[in-house]
Structure formats: C-alpha cells, structure tokens
Amino acid sequence: MAEKVSPEMGATAKRICDSFADALPIDGAAVSLFGATPSETHLYASDKLAAQLDELQFDLGEGPRWEAVRTRRPVLVPDSHDGTQELWPIFGQAFRQTDARAVFVFPLMVGALDVGVIELHRVAPGALSREELAMAAVLAQKGAWALLSQVLTFNGSSGSSSGMNDSPRSRREIHQATGMILAQAGVSATDALLMLRAHAFAQGRSVRDVARDVVARTLDFT
C-alpha cells in the first residue's frame, strides 16, 4: 500500500484530517486516495493508531472503510465491542485488540467520482451527534474537492492533457462543455471545469474527448 506521496498531497491530506480533529470529538484520522486504477494510496495518518486501523482494514480486505467505499455512505461504529465481529469477523476481532473504541468512516466523493476515504477514530466509545454528523458531511465534501484539485494539479504537471495545449476548436469545446456542466450541476465555472477534468481522469481519457461527449449531450452531469 505504500506509495510515494508528493509533499503537496501529504499537506492537503493533513489539513483535511486537522479540519475534522478541530471540529469533532475524535482522537485521530487517516486519509487514503483512489486513482483511475484499482490501486489506492495512503496519504496521511495523524498518529500510529490511525495508521494501524487503516492498515488493518486494507490488509484484511474488510471493515467499515470498505463498507463506506462500497455503499458510498458514512459507516459509523460507535463501540468496537458492539456487533463489529458479526459484521466483519476478522477485522472485528483485530479492532477489539487495538486502543480504539469507535471508528467513523466517510467516503470522499465529488459527484459520481470516488476520490478517497477518511477514517476517524477515538479511544472512548460513543456516537457522533446529529450536528457533528452534519459537520462531518460538510468537511468530507470540502476535503474531497481539495484532494481532487490537488490530484488534477499534480496530474497536469506530470504531463497529462488538460486541454490547454489543444487546438482553438478543442479549447472552445472545453469552454462550452464547462458552461453546460455549470448549468447541469449548479456549480461555479471553476468547479465545473474541475468536474470535467475529474471525469476525464477517472476514465483515463483526455479532457478534450470528455468535453466532446458533453457538447454532444451523450454525457450529462445532472
């Protein structure tokens, strides 16, 4: 699971974890990133316990993080001694042997794109309140956009096509597609372009080709 992480990406992941720690009653957090392939990159863990919980689930192939990824919904485990072994037999047993008593996992998503996952833990059992869950959802959305922006910036600097060096016609198609996504998704022009680039990145296609699909109305971001 260990892969090279750029300093900028690591710093972004740390800021995301810090934002959750500042707003919620948690003791640690870890962030992992998904790419255009089935591979995954661990970006940051706030402490050894956060890293341990993330590594356990990755190695065992089960646990709340995988449930959150599969369902694209938060998975909340307020007490490790209550039902985790029935849900995840192998991880549940390993979880109870750690110092953590509660885990809360939130998928990081931008539209239909799965960007990553953040895993929160604390050493005392207890559920998050409704207000805390609402705050976590807001932070997860902000974190997903921040990570995606960093991924696409890094991807662009590594030589992938962003559409900036294409022909004038291609650039016009990209601008037109951005305007259409803006109207379809109700987002800003900046975020519409980011969504266009994100879809291209996730599909392993050029921004130009995806823009053509949008303009041809064979791809909709509603």
C-alpha positions in Angstrom: 0.0 0.0 0.0 2.9 2.3 0.5 3.4 4.7 -2.4 5.3 7.9 -3.0 3.2 10.9 -1.9 4.0 14.4 -3.1 4.6 16.9 -0.2 1.7 19.0 -1.5 -0.6 16.0 -1.5 0.5 15.0 2.0 0.0 18.6 3.2 -3.5 18.6 1.8 -4.4 15.3 3.5 -3.0 16.6 6.8 -5.2 19.8 6.5 -8.2 17.6 5.9 -7.5 15.5 9.0 -6.8 18.6 11.1 -10.2 20.1 10.0 -12.0 17.1 11.3 -10.0 17.0 14.5 -10.7 20.7 15.2 -14.5 20.3 14.6 -15.3 16.8 16.0 -14.6 14.9 19.2 -12.1 12.5 17.7 -8.6 11.4 18.6 -7.1 10.7 15.1 -7.7 10.4 11.4 -6.3 8.9 8.2 -6.9 9.7 4.6 -6.4 7.4 1.5 -6.8 8.4 -2.1 -8.3 6.4 -5.0 -7.0 6.8 -8.6 -8.0 6.0 -12.1 -6.9 2.4 -11.4 -8.0 -0.1 -8.6 -4.9 0.9 -6.7 -5.0 3.1 -3.6 -2.6 5.4 -1.9 -2.4 6.1 1.8 -1.8 9.8 2.1 -1.7 10.7 5.8 -2.3 9.4 9.3 -2.4 11.7 12.3 -1.0 9.1 14.7 0.1 5.4 15.0 -3.3 4.2 15.9 -4.9 5.9 12.8 -2.3 4.2 10.6 -2.8 0.9 12.4 -6.6 0.9 11.8 -6.2 1.9 8.2 -3.5 -0.8 7.5 -5.6 -3.5 9.3 -8.6 -2.9 7.1 -6.5 -2.6 3.9 -4.6 -5.9 4.7 -7.7 -7.8 5.8 -9.9 -6.6 3.0 -12.9 -5.9 5.3 -14.1 -3.4 7.8 -16.0 -0.1 7.8 -13.7 1.6 5.3 -14.6 -0.9 2.7 -18.3 -0.7 3.5 -18.1 3.1 3.1 -16.4 2.7 -0.2 -18.9 0.1 -1.4 -22.1 1.9 -0.3 -20.7 5.5 -0.8 -22.2 6.3 2.6 -20.7 7.0 6.0 -20.2 4.0 8.2 -20.3 4.6 11.9 -19.1 2.3 14.6 -19.6 4.0 18.0 -18.4 1.0 20.0 -16.0 -1.7 18.9 -17.4 -4.1 21.5 -20.9 -3.9 20.0 -21.5 -6.0 16.8 -18.3 -5.4 14.9 -17.3 -9.1 15.0 -20.7 -10.1 13.4 -20.3 -7.5 10.6 -16.6 -8.0 9.9 -15.4 -11.3 11.7 -11.7 -10.9 11.1 -11.4 -7.1 11.4 -13.8 -7.1 14.3 -11.5 -9.3 16.3 -8.4 -7.3 15.4 -10.3 -4.0 16.0 -11.1 -5.0 19.6 -7.4 -5.6 20.3 -6.4 -2.0 19.4 -6.8 1.0 21.7 -9.6 2.4 19.6 -13.2 2.1 20.7 -15.0 4.0 18.0 -14.5 4.4 14.2 -16.3 6.7 11.8 -15.6 6.4 8.1 -16.7 8.9 5.5 -16.2 8.5 1.7 -14.7 11.5 -0.1 -16.7 12.0 -3.3 -17.2 14.6 -6.0 -20.4 13.7 -7.8 -20.1 10.2 -9.2 -16.3 10.2 -8.7 -14.9 8.4 -5.7 -11.9 10.4 -4.6 -10.9 8.7 -1.4 -11.9 7.9 2.2 -11.3 9.4 5.6 -11.3 7.2 8.7 -11.8 8.8 12.1 -11.3 7.2 15.5 -11.4 7.8 19.2 -10.3 5.8 22.2 -13.6 6.2 24.1 -16.9 4.7 22.8 -19.8 6.9 21.8 -21.8 8.1 18.8 -21.4 11.4 17.0 -24.4 13.8 17.4 -26.6 14.8 14.6 -24.9 18.2 14.4 -21.5 16.5 14.4 -22.5 14.2 11.6 -23.8 17.2 9.6 -20.4 18.9 10.1 -18.5 15.8 9.1 -20.5 15.6 5.9 -19.6 19.2 5.1 -15.9 18.6 5.9 -15.9 15.5 3.8 -17.3 17.4 0.8 -14.7 20.1 1.2 -12.0 17.6 1.7 -13.0 15.7 -1.5 -12.8 18.9 -3.6 -9.4 19.8 -2.1 -7.9 16.4 -2.7 -9.3 16.2 -6.3 -7.9 19.6 -7.1 -4.5 18.6 -5.8 -4.6 15.3 -7.8 -5.5 17.1 -11.0 -2.9 19.7 -10.5 -0.3 17.0 -9.9 -1.6 15.0 -12.9 -1.4 18.1 -15.1 2.1 18.9 -14.1 3.2 15.4 -14.8 2.3 15.9 -18.5 -1.3 14.7 -18.8 -3.5 16.6 -21.2 -5.7 19.2 -19.6 -6.8 20.7 -22.9 -4.7 23.8 -22.5 -2.4 22.8 -25.4 -5.1 21.7 -27.8 -6.3 23.4 -30.9 -8.6 26.5 -30.7 -11.6 24.3 -31.6 -10.8 21.9 -28.8 -10.5 24.8 -26.3 -13.9 26.1 -27.5 -15.4 22.7 -26.9 -13.9 22.6 -23.4 -15.3 26.0 -22.6 -18.7 25.1 -24.0 -18.7 21.8 -22.0 -17.7 23.7 -18.9 -20.7 26.1 -19.3 -23.1 23.1 -19.8 -21.8 21.4 -16.7 -22.2 24.7 -14.8 -25.8 24.7 -15.7 -26.4 21.0 -15.2 -24.7 20.7 -11.8 -25.4 24.2 -10.4 -21.7 24.8 -9.6 -19.3 27.6 -10.3 -17.3 27.7 -13.6 -14.1 26.7 -11.7 -15.9 23.7 -10.1 -17.5 22.8 -13.5 -14.1 22.6 -15.1 -12.8 20.6 -12.2 -15.6 18.1 -12.6 -14.9 17.8 -16.3 -11.2 17.1 -15.6 -12.1 14.8 -12.8 -14.3 12.7 -15.1 -11.5 12.5 -17.7 -9.0 11.5 -15.0 -11.3 8.8 -13.6 -12.0 7.4 -17.1 -8.4 7.6 -18.3 -9.5 9.8 -21.1 -8.4 13.3 -22.3 -10.4 16.4 -21.2 -10.9 17.1 -24.9 -12.7 13.8 -25.6 -14.9 14.1 -22.5 -15.8 17.7 -23.4 -17.0 16.5 -26.8 -19.3 14.0 -25.1 -20.8 16.7 -23.0 -21.3 19.0 -26.0 -22.8 16.1 -28.0 -25.1 15.5 -24.9 -24.1 11.9 -24.6 -22.7 12.8 -21.1 -24.7 14.6 -18.5 -23.6 15.9 -15.1 -27.1 16.5 -13.7 
